[in-house]
Amino acid sequence: MVVIYSIPKSPSVVLCPLPPLINSAAVSEEDMASKNPRPEAGDGTEAPKIVWNEGQRRFETEDKKAYLQYVIKNEGKVIDMIHTFVPSSKRGLGLASHLCVAAFNHANAHSLSIIPSCSYISDTFLPRNPSWNYLLYSGDKKSNMYVLGRVLKNRYVLGR
């Protein structure tokens, strides 16, 4: 089964209700524009398409170069997101965030809880997007303390 998640770049084009990709208090519009400029009308630039590759247990770009890898746990009720990879040639385009949004939307649609073992997800994506925290796994106290500790450490260090 192949599922393609298309993440819109423009906030005026919404396929389904999504939390914001980036907390506006954390990143200014100028920073965003310099890292991920919005395409002009008719320039042919498309939003990245993220594919769910169930066989390899990952969400990936169509070219398979950037991906978010996961493991299914707890009898298929929990998805442990263990690794996010974006090649250096594609960094700074927001692909890691798009991969996370696709994976979190998938987890939400399939009633899965999430363990954010990947440091990008726990240290960067979730602090910038706390509206996704409701999906975090709460069955294992050790896991919860690990996640809480990373989020608190990140907020203390960054002064959030």
C-alpha positions as CSV (number, residue, x, y, z in Angstrom):
1,M,0.0,0.0,0.0
2,V,1.3,3.4,-1.0
3,V,0.0,6.5,0.6
4,I,1.2,10.0,-0.5
5,Y,0.9,12.9,1.9
6,S,1.0,16.3,0.1
7,I,1.9,19.1,2.5
8,P,0.8,22.5,1.3
9,K,3.4,25.3,1.4
10,S,0.9,28.1,1.4
11,P,-1.3,28.6,4.4
12,S,-4.2,29.5,2.1
13,V,-4.2,26.0,0.7
14,V,-5.2,23.5,3.4
15,L,-6.1,19.9,2.6
16,C,-7.1,19.2,6.2
17,P,-6.8,21.0,9.5
18,L,-3.2,21.0,10.6
19,P,-1.4,22.6,13.5
20,P,1.1,25.3,12.4
21,L,4.4,23.9,11.2
22,I,6.4,26.4,13.2
23,N,5.6,28.5,16.2
24,S,5.7,32.1,15.0
25,A,7.2,33.2,18.3
26,A,10.2,30.9,17.8
27,V,11.0,31.8,14.2
28,S,10.5,35.1,12.5
29,E,8.9,35.4,9.0
30,E,12.2,36.8,7.7
31,D,14.1,33.7,9.0
32,M,11.5,31.4,7.3
33,A,11.6,33.3,4.0
34,S,15.4,33.1,3.9
35,K,15.4,29.3,4.5
36,N,12.2,28.3,2.6
37,P,11.0,31.0,0.2
38,R,7.5,30.6,-1.0
39,P,7.1,29.9,-4.6
40,E,5.7,32.5,-6.9
41,A,2.6,31.7,-8.8
42,G,3.3,29.7,-11.9
43,D,7.0,29.0,-11.2
44,G,6.4,25.2,-11.2
45,T,7.5,24.6,-7.6
46,E,5.4,22.1,-5.8
47,A,5.0,21.2,-2.1
48,P,7.0,18.1,-1.2
49,K,5.1,14.8,-1.4
50,I,5.7,12.5,1.5
51,V,5.2,8.8,0.9
52,W,4.3,6.2,3.6
53,N,6.6,3.2,2.8
54,E,5.0,0.6,5.1
55,G,7.3,-2.1,4.0
56,Q,10.4,-0.3,5.2
57,R,8.6,1.4,8.1
58,R,9.3,5.0,7.1
59,F,7.9,8.1,5.7
60,E,10.0,9.4,2.8
61,T,10.2,11.9,0.0
62,E,9.4,10.6,-3.4
63,D,13.1,10.4,-4.3
64,K,13.6,8.3,-1.1
65,K,16.5,10.5,0.0
66,A,14.9,12.1,3.0
67,Y,13.0,9.9,5.5
68,L,11.6,9.4,9.0
69,Q,12.1,5.9,10.2
70,Y,9.8,4.3,12.8
71,V,9.2,1.1,14.8
72,I,5.7,-0.2,15.7
73,K,5.3,-1.2,19.4
74,N,2.7,-2.3,21.9
75,E,0.7,-4.6,19.6
76,G,0.5,-2.0,16.8
77,K,-0.9,0.8,19.0
78,V,2.3,2.9,19.3
79,I,4.7,4.3,16.7
80,D,8.2,5.0,17.9
81,M,9.8,7.5,15.6
82,I,13.5,6.6,15.9
83,H,15.3,8.5,13.2
84,T,14.9,11.4,10.8
85,F,17.4,11.9,7.9
86,V,17.7,14.7,5.4
87,P,20.8,14.7,3.1
88,S,23.0,17.8,3.3
89,S,22.0,18.8,-0.2
90,K,18.3,19.1,0.9
91,R,18.7,20.6,4.4
92,G,17.2,24.0,5.2
93,L,14.1,23.4,3.1
94,G,11.8,22.2,5.9
95,L,11.8,18.6,4.8
96,A,12.3,17.2,8.3
97,S,9.3,19.2,9.5
98,H,7.2,18.0,6.5
99,L,8.1,14.4,7.3
100,C,7.1,14.9,10.9
101,V,3.7,16.4,9.9
102,A,3.0,13.5,7.6
103,A,3.9,11.0,10.3
104,F,2.0,12.7,13.0
105,N,-1.1,13.1,10.7
106,H,-0.8,9.3,9.9
107,A,-0.6,8.5,13.7
108,N,-3.6,10.7,14.4
109,A,-5.6,9.2,11.5
110,H,-4.8,5.6,12.7
111,S,-5.2,6.3,16.5
112,L,-1.6,5.6,17.2
113,S,0.4,7.1,20.1
114,I,3.9,8.4,19.4
115,I,7.2,7.9,21.2
116,P,9.6,10.6,19.8
117,S,12.9,8.8,20.2
118,C,14.5,10.8,17.4
119,S,16.3,13.8,18.8
120,Y,15.0,16.1,16.0
121,I,11.4,15.3,16.9
122,S,11.8,15.6,20.6
123,D,14.3,18.6,20.7
124,T,13.2,20.7,17.7
125,F,9.8,19.7,16.1
126,L,7.7,19.2,19.3
127,P,8.9,22.3,21.1
128,R,8.1,24.3,18.0
129,N,4.8,22.5,17.6
130,P,3.4,21.7,21.0
131,S,-0.1,21.2,19.5
132,W,1.0,17.7,18.6
133,N,1.8,16.7,22.2
134,Y,-1.6,15.1,22.6
135,L,-0.4,12.2,20.5
136,L,2.6,11.4,22.8
137,Y,2.6,7.9,24.3
138,S,1.7,7.9,28.0
139,G,1.7,4.2,28.9
140,D,5.3,4.0,30.0
141,K,6.4,6.3,32.8
142,K,10.1,6.0,31.9
143,S,9.3,7.0,28.3
144,N,7.2,10.0,29.5
145,M,10.0,11.2,31.9
146,Y,12.5,11.0,29.0
147,V,10.3,13.1,26.7
148,L,9.4,15.6,29.5
149,G,13.1,15.9,30.4
150,R,14.1,16.7,26.8
151,V,11.3,19.3,26.4
152,L,12.1,21.0,29.7
153,K,15.9,20.9,29.0
154,N,15.3,22.4,25.5
155,R,13.0,25.2,27.0
156,Y,15.6,26.0,29.7
157,V,18.5,26.2,27.3
158,L,16.7,28.2,24.7
159,G,14.9,30.4,27.2
160,R,11.4,29.5,26.0
